[in-house]
């Protein structure tokens, strides 16, 4: 019986290692990042966002041991360039998370720009593309128009606020998604809550897509 229990513990440990395994970024993954036709975003921004997503991977690979990175980009970049202001902020995180506004420029952009795009690297491809903390960040800051997640393998997913975006309804959906999975406080339960939000976010004016 004891032997059986030990075997179960080993199996659990093996699954945990498999779940937490970090994928190291390659040049091939950087090249793979697609040019996406984002909903509710001007076409003139598509190539810029593609290059920023590639830069997230480059910075992670070269400067942060393939750990998480966030880039915040002010869509009013032309005006900011003319004023001599910075329009891109870069925050370096750990293997398991990053705070996009831990960088001073990023914080300033989120606080002052009319519309921002936040591009976040997630380096655990076995997880859902968006975490609950990503969704919470999108809802918390009115200036954040879109969040883009790029994985260490170069795939893209995004959430973008559309014309019909309703903050109160979005927060209610978020709370409902979290509440429905309160009984499961582990990683699986948290991901189920995030998935529930993603499945229904179009009802509150948020478009979701993944590539």
C-alpha positions in Angstrom: 0.0 0.0 0.0 2.8 2.4 0.9 4.6 1.5 -2.3 1.4 2.3 -4.3 1.1 5.7 -2.6 4.7 6.5 -3.4 4.1 5.6 -7.0 1.1 8.0 -7.1 3.3 10.8 -5.6 5.9 10.2 -8.3 3.2 10.3 -11.0 1.9 13.6 -9.5 5.4 15.0 -9.4 6.0 14.0 -13.0 2.8 15.7 -14.1 3.8 18.8 -12.2 7.1 18.9 -13.9 5.5 18.4 -17.3 3.0 21.2 -16.6 5.7 23.6 -15.4 8.3 22.9 -18.0 9.6 26.0 -19.6 10.1 26.1 -23.3 13.3 28.0 -24.4 12.8 30.4 -27.2 14.4 29.7 -30.6 15.0 32.0 -33.6 12.5 29.8 -35.5 9.8 30.7 -33.0 10.6 34.4 -33.4 10.3 34.2 -37.2 7.0 32.3 -36.8 5.1 35.1 -35.1 2.3 35.9 -37.6 1.0 39.2 -38.9 -2.5 39.2 -37.5 -5.4 41.2 -38.8 -6.6 42.4 -35.4 -10.2 43.3 -34.9 -11.0 46.9 -33.8 -7.4 48.0 -34.5 -6.3 50.1 -37.6 -4.6 48.1 -40.3 -1.7 50.5 -40.1 -0.8 49.0 -36.7 -0.7 45.3 -37.8 3.0 45.2 -38.8 4.1 47.2 -35.8 2.3 44.8 -33.4 3.9 41.8 -35.2 7.4 43.3 -34.8 6.7 44.2 -31.1 5.6 40.6 -30.5 8.8 39.4 -32.1 10.7 41.8 -29.9 9.1 40.4 -26.8 10.5 37.0 -27.7 13.9 38.4 -28.7 14.2 40.3 -25.4 13.2 37.2 -23.4 15.6 35.0 -25.3 18.6 37.3 -25.1 18.1 39.2 -21.9 15.7 37.2 -19.6 16.5 33.5 -19.9 13.3 32.9 -21.9 11.3 34.2 -18.9 8.2 36.4 -19.2 8.4 39.9 -20.7 5.7 42.5 -21.4 5.9 45.4 -23.8 3.4 48.3 -23.5 2.9 50.3 -26.7 1.1 53.7 -26.9 -1.0 53.8 -30.1 -0.5 57.6 -30.1 3.2 56.9 -30.9 3.4 59.5 -33.7 2.3 62.3 -31.3 4.7 61.1 -28.6 7.6 60.9 -31.0 6.9 64.5 -32.1 6.9 65.6 -28.5 10.1 63.6 -27.8 8.3 61.2 -25.4 8.8 57.5 -25.1 6.0 55.3 -26.5 7.2 51.8 -25.6 7.9 50.4 -22.1 9.5 47.0 -21.5 9.1 45.0 -18.2 11.0 41.9 -17.4 9.4 39.2 -15.3 10.1 35.8 -13.8 9.4 32.3 -15.2 5.9 32.4 -13.8 4.7 36.0 -14.4 5.3 39.6 -15.2 3.8 42.9 -14.1 3.5 45.0 -17.3 3.6 48.4 -15.4 6.6 47.6 -13.2 8.4 49.5 -15.9 8.2 53.4 -15.4 7.6 54.1 -19.1 4.9 51.5 -19.3 3.2 52.8 -16.2 3.2 56.3 -17.6 1.8 55.1 -20.9 -1.1 53.2 -19.2 -1.8 56.3 -17.0 -1.7 58.9 -19.8 -2.1 57.4 -23.3 -5.6 57.3 -24.8 -5.1 53.8 -26.0 -2.4 51.2 -25.3 -1.6 47.8 -26.5 0.1 45.4 -24.0 1.9 42.5 -25.4 2.7 39.8 -22.9 4.9 36.7 -23.2 3.7 33.5 -21.7 6.3 30.7 -21.6 4.1 27.8 -20.5 2.4 26.6 -23.7 0.5 23.9 -21.8 -1.5 26.7 -20.0 -4.4 28.6 -21.5 -3.3 31.5 -23.5 -4.8 34.1 -21.2 -4.6 33.9 -17.4 -7.1 35.5 -15.0 -4.5 38.1 -14.1 -4.2 39.1 -17.8 -8.0 39.5 -18.0 -8.1 41.5 -14.8 -5.3 43.8 -16.1 -7.3 44.5 -19.3 -10.4 45.4 -17.4 -8.7 47.4 -14.7 -7.1 50.0 -17.0 -9.4 51.9 -19.3 -6.5 52.9 -21.6 -5.6 49.3 -22.4 -7.3 48.7 -25.7 -5.9 45.3 -26.4 -3.8 42.6 -24.8 -1.8 40.2 -27.0 -0.3 37.0 -25.7 2.6 35.4 -27.5 3.9 32.0 -26.5 7.5 30.9 -26.5 6.6 28.9 -29.6 5.5 32.0 -31.5 1.7 31.7 -31.5 -0.5 34.6 -30.9 -3.8 35.2 -29.1 -5.5 38.5 -28.2 -8.4 40.2 -26.4 -9.5 43.6 -27.7 -12.2 46.0 -26.5 -14.7 46.8 -29.3 -17.2 49.6 -29.7 -19.8 47.7 -27.7 -17.4 47.2 -24.7 -19.3 47.5 -21.4 -17.0 47.7 -18.4 -19.7 46.9 -15.8 -20.8 43.8 -17.7 -17.2 42.7 -18.3 -16.5 42.9 -14.5 -19.7 41.0 -13.8 -18.7 38.3 -16.2 -15.2 38.1 -14.7 -16.6 37.8 -11.2 -19.1 35.1 -12.4 -16.3 33.1 -14.1 -14.2 33.3 -10.9 -17.1 32.5 -8.6 -18.1 29.4 -10.7 -14.7 27.9 -10.1 -14.1 28.9 -6.5 -14.2 25.3 -5.4 -11.1 24.7 -7.4 -8.3 27.0 -6.2 -5.5 25.1 -8.0 -4.1 25.9 -11.4 -6.7 23.9 -13.2 -9.5 25.7 -11.5 -8.0 29.1 -12.3 -7.6 28.2 -15.9 -11.2 26.9 -16.1 -12.3 30.3 -14.9 -10.2 32.1 -17.5 -11.5 29.8 -20.2 -15.1 30.6 -19.1 -14.5 34.3 -19.5 -12.9 33.9 -22.9 -15.8 31.8 -24.1 -18.3 34.5 -23.2 -16.4 37.8 -23.5 -18.0 38.6 -26.9 -21.2 39.3 -24.9 -19.6 42.2 -23.1 -18.0 43.8 -26.2 -14.5 42.1 -26.1 -13.3 40.1 -29.1 -11.0 37.1 -28.5 -9.0 35.2 -31.1 -6.0 33.0 -31.2 -3.6 31.9 -34.0 
